[in-house]
């Protein structure tokens, strides 16, 4: 009668049984291979070699298929990133262009030129923001989170990018750039110093994110 909680099999007997089962399994595998491969394998050595060959070919096939799948996923991910970038930029451009006609009912040519100058600079800065937010280095779920931010105001997107550590050292400069444009887009009273300031901000941000220009 075995004692509850203890095995009646000694370590030596257990090892012998385990070894016997392993050997039996190996022999069974060889016999099965010999049975199914018939004339292709003549003896135990050839059977083992055939097993190794089949396993190797299967492994190579799986690795090739996995590489193809990985490549496809990367391509799809890049396409989604590009579509998110285009969609966000289009939304912002439509809204900003609509605002270019704001301000005085009959603005002078000089006032229009100044506003367009600020807008062109802001558009360049906005492009950097969008490239940061849609970078293929960022996982798809996070990019989708950025894409859902309303582009009528970039403050919320900038806040999210900063919270994730993507623009932490430059968030104040991005915010100031947005502030200058937002103050100009509904006004025709644009001072020259505002143009100079946003130009300086653009140059510093370009230098900080050269791969996003």
Secondary structure, DSSP 8 states (H G I E B T S, - for coil): ---TTS-SS-HHHHHHHHHHHHHHHHHHHHHHHHHHHGGG--SHHHHHHHHHHHHHHHHHHHHHHHHHHHHHHHHHHHHHHHHHHHHHHHHHHHHHHHHTT-SSTT--HHHHHHHHHHHHHHHHHHHHHHHHHT-TTS-HHHHHHHHTS-TT-THHHHHHHHHTTSSGGGHHHHHHHHHHHHHHHT-S---HHHHHHHHHHHHHHHHHTGGG-
